[in-house]
Amino acid sequence: MSGYLDRIGAGKVLVNREPFSFDWTPEQLVGRDSELTELASLFTHVENHNSSCRAVITGPVGSGKTVLTRRFGHDLLNHLEGKRKVTLAHVNCRNHPSTSQVLQRIALTLDSGHPERGLSSGEMIQSIRRNLISHNCHLLLILDEVDLLIRRDNSDLIYKLLRIDEGQEKQGSLSLILVSQDPMLLKLFEPAIISRLGASNILKMSPYDKKGLTDIARQRADIACRNGSVSEEVLEKIGVMAAESGDARLAIELLDSSIRRAESSGRGEVLIEDIEQSSARVAAIEPSQVDGLTKDQKLIMLGLCRRLKKEAEINTGDAEKLYKIVCEEYEVKTRSYTTFWKHLKFLESQGLIETRSGKSNVGRGRTQYITMNNVAPANLANRIEKELQR
């Protein structure tokens, strides 16, 4: 009766789930060397005991803002060991969207026995400062998704934190990194806050490209999976599929879900079709879009879908051969290559396929390669087959 539980702990592909955790921070960040260097340049003087540093980081979802700040924070603590005592506090304002909640998280980071109630925000800030001074400690505070806090409670807390040492003999209590998806974050602040933050202390992060996303998937697979269980072809397909959004989280999720699909099938290897199936939820093209195609276009699509269920891409020569096989199957006369090519260009214009020019596997010439990144080929093939049978 409990045989269905046998797969638990089997680990045919996965041996370490930690790299798929949202909180996991890799030792080396993929594709963000220049951003780390730029962030470090904003903290050039942090070693000075009377200095405080500021940075504002913006970028779209999945561009690596959170993991960048975590990696930087841990590396900075290690770098300053023996030179300056630093405590890292990372507060996500989506989970703690009010001034009191943010201050409570900071206070508890410094002192787990800090009272939870009874203090105003000003009293909390001074309590935090006294704690830092008594322990001769500098606070590196990262406020993630800070725009949610500002829109709820305005920017008063940011202003107070920036002025934490004002009028005090000892300076340099706190360095601040603000993180947001909003590229116009500074417009939420008054000029006095922008002046203290430093209008030039902004790091703008771009979405990852295909190579970066493939490298991220490879890094996770190398650490989390058995050797040889995830092929380079699978990793590159994940990179291509996530590249439209540039979202690293999507690439990681695609890898994670495809591993689970492979293991649930009892296999020790992830296949291309595992990614296709698991990516159905992010498809940008509705399968119903093929309903309006001509019969010839549907036959071409069917041949492509059958191959692309198992392979990442196909060249146009093989695509034409598959089209002829499908025509024979459905007893339909094939069209000329010129007509076939025109249909391919139409399918591309509709977003159903994508093409790229690349070196041919035969000879020295170049050829066109076809892939499907906006829809799951298996789902599309089933729909076309049902349409053609009517």
N, C-alpha and C positions, 0 to 999 in steps of 0.2 A: 504493500500500500504506500510505503514511503519512498519508493524507488525514484520518484520524481525529484527527491532531495539529493540524489547522488551527485548532481552537478555542482552543488554548493561546495566550494573549496577545491574543485577539480583542477581549475587553473590551466586549461588546455592552451590558452593564449596568455591570459593575464596572470602575472605573478606578484604585482605590486599595484594596488589601487591608488595609492597616495598621489601620484602625478596627475590624477584626474580630479583631485579635490580643488575646490575654488580657492582655498587658502594656501595651496602648495606653492612654494617659491623656489624655482630652480637655482642651482648654484651659478649657472651662467645664463644670461638672458640672450635669446636668439634675436639677431637683427636689430638690436637697440644699443649698440656700442656708442654711436654718436650722441644719442640722447642721454646716456649715462655720463658721457664726458661733458656734455653741455650743462647737465644738472650739477655735476661736481664743480664746474667753473663758477656757478652761483654760490657755492659754499667754500670758496677759496680761503676765507678768513675765519672759518668756524673753529679752527684750532686755537684761536686767540680767546682767552677766557672772558673777555669783555665784549665779545662780538656775538651778534645774532644775524642769521641769514634768512632770506625770504625767497620763495619760488611759487609760481603759479603754473600748473600743468593742465592743459586742455587737450581734448582729442575725442574722437567718436568711440562708441561702444566697442570693446574688444581690441583697442589699439595698444593695450599693455600699460595703461597709466598706473593701475593699482600695483601690479607686479613690479613695475619699474621703481615705484617709491618704496616698496618693501625691500627689494634687493638693495637699493641705494641706502636705506636706513640701516640694514644689517651690516653692509660693507663699511659704512661710515663709523659705526660703533666699533668694529674691529680695527679700523684704521686709526682711530683716536685712542685706543686702549693704552693706558699709561701716560697719555698726554692731556686728555680732558674726559671727565666722566659724563657720559651722555645716556639719557633714558629715552627710549622710543615709544611714542604713543600714537597708534593708528586708529582713528575713529571714523567709521562709516556713517555719514549723516543721514543715509536712508534708513538705517536701523536706529539711529539716535538723532532725530530731527529737531530737537529743541535745545535751546541754550543750556538749560539745567541738565539735560541728559548728556550733552557733550562734556560739560564741566565735570559731571560725576564720573564719566569714563576716564577722563584725564586724572582726576584725583585718586581713583581706585588703582590706576596704573602705578602711581607713585606710592600709594599707601592703601593696602587691601582693607585696612580697618577704618578708613575714612567714613565719617557719618554720612548717611544717605540723604537726610533731610535737615531742614532748619537753617540753612545758610542762603543768603542772597547770592546773585551771580558775582557781585563785587567782592563779597566775603569769600566766596569759593576761589576766585582768582588770586586773592591775597594769600589764602591758605595754601594754594598750589605753589605760589612764589616762595612762601616761607619754607615749605618742604624742600624745594630745590636748593635754597640757600643753606639750610641746615645740613643737607647731604652733599653740599658743594657739587651740585649736579646741574647739567644743562638739559633742557627738554627739547627733543626734536618732535614736534607735533605735526602729524599729517591728517588733514581733514578731507576725507574722500567724499565725493558727491556733495561738495559744500554748498552748491547752489540751492539744494533742497532746504538746508538750514537757513540760508539767507532769505529765500522766498517766504518761509514760515515766520521767522523771528527777526527779519531784517539783518543788517550787517553790524549791529552794535557789538556782538561778541568779538567779531574780527577786530574791530577798532580797539576794544579793551585789551585784547591779547597783544596787539601791536604796541600798546602803551603800557604794558605790564611793569616796565622798569622806570617809567617816567617819574622824575622827582626822587628817585632812589639813588643811594650812593653806589650800590653794586649794580652793574649792567650785565647784559648778555644772558638773561635767564632762559630765553625761549627762541628757537628757530621754528619757522612756520612754512609748511608746504600745503597749498590749496590745490585740490584736484577736482576737475569738473568736465562733463561732456560738453558744456555750453561754451562755444568759442567766443561768445560775447560776455563772458563772466565779469570782466572788469567794469562793464556798463552798469552792473548791479551795485557798484560801490560809489561812495561819495569821493570827491577829489582828495580829501584828507587821507582816506584809506589807500587810494591808488598811489599817492605820494609816498606813504610809508612802506607799501609793498614793493614799490619800484616798478614803474611802467615797463621797464625793459627786462624785468626778471620773469619772463614768460617763456615757457617751453611748449611749443605746439607739436603734438604728435599726429602723424598721418596713419591712415589704415595700413595694415600689412599688405604686401604684394604676394603673388603666388609663391615665389621662392621662400619668403619669410614664413608663410603659413605651412608650406611643406616641411620646412626645417623645424618648426614648432611641433608638428605632428611626429616627425622623426625623433626628436628629442624625447617626447613622451613615450613613444613606442620603445625606444632603446632602453629606457629605465623601467617601464611598466610591463613589458611583454617578453615572452620567451624568444630567444634568438631564432630568426628565420620565420616567425609566425606572421609578420606583417611585411609584405614585399615593398620594394621601392615604387612599383607601379601603383599600389594602393595608396601610398603616402602622397604621391604626385597627384593622384585623382582627388584626394581630400583637399590638397592645396588649391587645385583648380576650382573645385566646387565652393570653397570658402572665399575665394579671391574676389568674387563679385561684391561681397560686403566688407572684405578686409578684416573680418572679425576673428580673432584668435580663439575666442570661446567657441565659435561655431566649428572651427577645425578640430578642436579638442573634443567637442561633443560628438562630431561625426566619427572620429576614431573610437571613442568610448562605446558608442552605440553599435558600431560595426563589429567591435570585438565581442560585445554581448551577443550579437546575432550569430556570429560564428560559433561561439561556445554553446549557445542554446541548440545549435544544429549538431553538436558533438564533434566539431572540427577543431583542429589545432592550428588552423591557418585562416587568416582573413582574406576573403575574395572581393573582387570588384563589386559583385552584386550585393554584398553585405552593405556596402556604402550606399549604393543606389536605393536599397530598400529603406535604410535608416534615414536617408535624406529626404524622404517624401514630404515631411512636414515643412521643409524649407523651399519646396519647389516654387519657382517664380512663374511657371507656366501651368495653366489648368489643362488637364488631359482633354477636356471638352474642346479645346482649341483645334484639335485634329479633325473634328467633325465636319468643318467647313472646307477641308482640303479636297482636291480632285482625287479621283481614284488612283491615278498615276503617282501623285504625291504621297498618298497613303501607302502605296506599295513600296515606294522608296523609303519612307519612314519605317515601315515594318522591317525591311531588311537591315536598316541601320540599328533599330532597337534590339533586334535579336543578337547582333554582334556586340553592341555596346552594353548589354547586360553583363557581359563577361570580360570586356576589354575597355581600357580607358579611352582609346581613340581608334579610328580606322582611316585608311587613305582612300582617296576618291576612286582609285582603280578597283579596290576590293568592294567599295560601296556599289559600284556599277554591277559587278559580278553578283552581289547579293540581290540587287534589284532584279536581275534577269532570272535568278533562281525563284524569287517570290512570284514573278510574272508567270513562270512555268507552273508553279504550284496552283495559281488561281486561273490558269489558262487565259492569260491576257497577253496581247501582243506588246513587245517591248518597244520603247521609243528610241529615237536616235540619241547619240551621246550629247549633241547640242541641246536637245530638249531636256535630257536628264540633267545636264549642267544648269539650265535655266531653273528647273524645279529646285535644285539644291540651293541656288541663290535666293529663291523665294522663301524656302524653309528657313534659311539663315536670317532673312529680313524679318521674319515673324518671331524670331527668338527661339525657335524649336531646336536649332542646331547652331554650333559655332565652328568656324574653320580657322585654320592657321596654316601658313606656308612653312615647310620644313624639308630637310634633306631626305631624299628618297632612300629607302633601305636597299634598293636595287639600282646599281649604276651610280653616276655622279650627279644626276640631275636633282631637281626639287619637285615636290608634290604637295598637294593639299591634304591636310588631315582634318577629320571631322570628329567632334565630340558633342555630348549633351550634358550641360551643366545646370540647366534650369528645370529639369523634369526627370523623373525616374523612368528609364527606358522600359523596364519590366511592366510598369503600370500602363505606359503608352502602347506597348505591343499588344497587351490584352484587349485594350479598348479598340484598337484598329482591327484586330482579328474578328472581334464581335461585329464591327461595322461592315467588314467585307463579307461576312457570312449572311447578311440580311438579303 
